[in-house]
Amino acid sequence: MISSTVTYALRAAVYLAGQPDRFINRTEISDVTLVPHEYLLKVLNQLNTAKLVVSRTGRRLSVD
């Protein structure tokens, strides 16, 4: 059986993979994938640590 964390990570990763070259905030990912906001934070931090996603802090993001 697959854990909730793995299920949520897969949902987030699949959604992000379909959104190339876009900055997407956590609220949008949560709303689309139906992953609870606080749980998504944990999942995204783990994906970031594994270097599977790139995250940035803040409301205003700029492209480097």
N, CA, C and O of each residue as an XYZ file, in Angstrom:
256
protein
N       0.842     -1.179      0.000
C       0.000      0.000      0.000
C       0.891      1.249      0.000
O       1.907      1.294      0.693
N       0.508      2.235     -0.767
C       1.258      3.483     -0.866
C       0.773      4.447      0.218
O      -0.429      4.597      0.435
N       1.720      5.095      0.892
C       1.363      6.009      1.983
C       0.739      7.294      1.442
O       0.849      7.604      0.255
N       0.093      8.022      2.324
C      -0.498      9.311      1.955
C       0.564     10.282      1.481
O       0.339     11.040      0.537
N       1.723     10.267      2.131
C       2.804     11.174      1.743
C       3.239     10.913      0.310
O       3.416     11.856     -0.461
N       3.411      9.664     -0.053
C       3.818      9.324     -1.422
C       2.726      9.707     -2.406
O       3.019     10.244     -3.474
N       1.489      9.443     -2.069
C       0.371      9.810     -2.943
C       0.339     11.316     -3.170
O       0.192     11.774     -4.304
N       0.475     12.080     -2.102
C       0.460     13.540     -2.217
C       1.665     14.048     -3.003
O       1.536     14.974     -3.803
N       2.833     13.449     -2.782
C       4.032     13.856     -3.513
C       3.867     13.590     -5.008
O       4.262     14.413     -5.835
N       3.295     12.466     -5.347
C       3.063     12.143     -6.759
C       2.063     13.114     -7.387
O       2.261     13.567     -8.514
N       1.004     13.428     -6.667
C       0.026     14.393     -7.190
C       0.691     15.736     -7.481
O       0.495     16.324     -8.545
N       1.484     16.210     -6.514
C       2.154     17.498     -6.679
C       3.162     17.450     -7.813
O       3.212     18.367     -8.632
N       3.963     16.401     -7.874
C       4.988     16.284     -8.909
C       4.376     16.207    -10.304
O       4.885     16.829    -11.236
N       3.304     15.463    -10.455
C       2.644     15.350    -11.759
C       2.058     16.695    -12.174
O       2.165     17.089    -13.335
N       1.444     17.393    -11.238
C       0.889     18.708    -11.570
C       2.000     19.669    -11.984
O       1.876     20.371    -12.988
N       3.084     19.699    -11.211
C       4.192     20.599    -11.524
C       4.848     20.253    -12.864
O       5.269     21.146    -13.600
N       4.932     18.978    -13.173
C       5.532     18.563    -14.446
C       4.726     19.070    -15.633
O       5.275     19.298    -16.711
N       3.439     19.243    -15.435
C       2.573     19.746    -16.501
C       2.544     21.263    -16.601
O       1.817     21.820    -17.424
N       3.331     21.933    -15.765
C       3.356     23.399    -15.736
C       4.787     23.910    -15.925
O       5.285     24.630    -15.059
N       5.458     23.571    -17.012
C       6.855     23.995    -17.156
C       6.985     25.516    -17.299
O       6.093     26.195    -17.806
N       8.110     26.011    -16.840
C       8.440     27.437    -16.991
C       7.432     28.374    -16.341
O       7.199     29.477    -16.834
N       6.842     27.942    -15.248
C       5.871     28.752    -14.515
C       6.179     28.707    -13.040
O       6.570     27.663    -12.516
N       6.009     29.820    -12.365
C       6.077     29.812    -10.914
C       4.668     29.517    -10.407
O       3.704     30.173    -10.802
N       4.564     28.538     -9.542
C       3.252     28.122     -9.044
C       3.295     28.182     -7.522
O       4.211     27.650     -6.895
N       2.302     28.829     -6.940
C       2.314     28.913     -5.479
C       1.662     27.681     -4.857
O       0.943     26.926     -5.511
N       1.939     27.515     -3.591
C       1.467     26.335     -2.862
C      -0.052     26.249     -2.825
O      -0.608     25.152     -2.873
N      -0.726     27.379     -2.742
C      -2.188     27.373     -2.706
C      -2.764     26.788     -3.989
O      -3.699     25.989     -3.942
N      -2.217     27.177     -5.123
C      -2.694     26.638     -6.399
C      -2.486     25.133     -6.470
O      -3.385     24.393     -6.872
N      -1.307     24.685     -6.081
C      -1.027     23.239     -6.118
C      -1.989     22.502     -5.201
O      -2.532     21.463     -5.577
N      -2.202     23.025     -4.016
C      -3.095     22.401     -3.051
C      -4.525     22.340     -3.574
O      -5.190     21.310     -3.460
N      -4.993     23.439     -4.144
C      -6.368     23.481     -4.650
C      -6.590     22.501     -5.796
O      -7.624     21.836     -5.862
N      -5.620     22.417     -6.693
C      -5.772     21.551     -7.872
C      -5.612     20.076     -7.513
O      -6.352     19.228     -8.013
N      -4.643     19.769     -6.645
C      -4.346     18.366     -6.340
C      -5.120     17.822     -5.145
O      -5.079     16.624     -4.865
N      -5.824     18.707     -4.444
C      -6.595     18.327     -3.246
C      -5.717     17.791     -2.118
O      -6.133     16.935     -1.337
N      -4.498     18.314     -2.056
C      -3.589     17.984     -0.958
C      -3.736     19.090      0.083
O      -3.648     20.266     -0.267
N      -3.959     18.748      1.351
C      -4.096     19.769      2.392
C      -2.885     20.714      2.415
O      -1.746     20.267      2.272
N      -3.131     22.015      2.595
C      -2.091     23.041      2.530
C      -0.875     22.719      3.394
O       0.254     22.740      2.903
N      -1.090     22.423      4.663
C       0.042     22.188      5.568
C       0.784     20.906      5.222
O       2.005     20.836      5.364
N       0.064     19.909      4.776
C       0.720     18.655      4.378
C       1.526     18.881      3.112
O       2.602     18.307      2.943
N       1.008     19.717      2.224
C       1.714     20.017      0.982
C       3.045     20.693      1.286
O       4.036     20.421      0.609
N       3.089     21.551      2.270
C       4.332     22.203      2.649
C       5.392     21.155      2.995
O       6.538     21.257      2.557
N       5.010     20.164      3.772
C       5.917     19.081      4.138
C       6.386     18.330      2.900
O       7.577     18.058      2.748
N       5.464     17.999      2.027
C       5.780     17.238      0.812
C       6.704     18.043     -0.102
O       7.682     17.505     -0.621
N       6.402     19.324     -0.301
C       7.231     20.153     -1.180
C       8.631     20.342     -0.603
O       9.606     20.389     -1.353
N       8.738     20.450      0.707
C      10.059     20.545      1.332
C      10.875     19.279      1.076
O      12.077     19.355      0.822
N      10.235     18.133      1.143
C      10.927     16.878      0.875
C      11.339     16.788     -0.598
O      12.446     16.343     -0.903
N      10.465     17.202     -1.503
C      10.805     17.202     -2.935
C      11.934     18.184     -3.223
O      12.789     17.918     -4.068
N      11.940     19.307     -2.531
C      12.997     20.300     -2.697
C      14.335     19.744     -2.190
O      15.364     19.907     -2.846
N      14.318     19.098     -1.041
C      15.531     18.495     -0.475
C      16.100     17.448     -1.428
O      17.317     17.319     -1.564
N      15.218     16.705     -2.083
C      15.643     15.683     -3.047
C      16.014     16.286     -4.403
O      16.381     15.568     -5.333
N      15.915     17.611     -4.501
C      16.222     18.353     -5.739
C      15.331     17.950     -6.916
O      15.758     17.964     -8.071
N      14.097     17.594     -6.601
C      13.116     17.267     -7.636
C      12.288     18.479     -8.018
O      11.683     18.513     -9.090
N      12.258     19.473     -7.144
C      11.599     20.748     -7.432
C      12.500     21.868     -6.927
O      13.396     21.646     -6.112
N      12.250     23.058     -7.419
C      12.960     24.238     -6.938
C      11.925     25.127     -6.282
O      10.893     25.432     -6.879
N      12.193     25.539     -5.067
C      11.229     26.394     -4.371
C      11.875     27.721     -4.020
O      13.092     27.841     -3.883
N      11.015     28.702     -3.883
C      11.442     30.029     -3.471
C      10.441     30.550     -2.465
O       9.261     30.202     -2.504
N      10.921     31.384     -1.566
C      10.072     31.960     -0.536
C       9.607     33.344     -0.961
O      10.361     34.107     -1.565
N       8.365     33.657     -0.642
C       7.888     35.011     -0.861
C       6.739     35.097     -1.837
O       6.470     34.174     -2.606
N       6.077     36.221     -1.783
C       4.916     36.449     -2.637
C       5.333     36.899     -4.027
O       4.741     36.484     -5.023
N       6.335     37.734     -4.094
C       6.782     38.261     -5.385
C       8.017     37.506     -5.826
O       9.060     37.541     -5.173
N       7.881     36.842     -6.922
C       9.001     36.060     -7.450
C       9.480     36.684     -8.748
O       8.683     37.183     -9.542
N      10.759     36.653     -8.950
C      11.303     37.163    -10.191
C      12.111     36.071    -10.869
O      12.682     35.205    -10.207
N      12.152     36.115    -12.152
C      12.935     35.162    -12.916
C      14.375     35.652    -12.940
O      14.628     36.809    -13.273
N      15.315     34.791    -12.595
C      16.738     35.184    -12.604
C      17.279     35.218    -14.010
O      18.454     35.526    -14.211
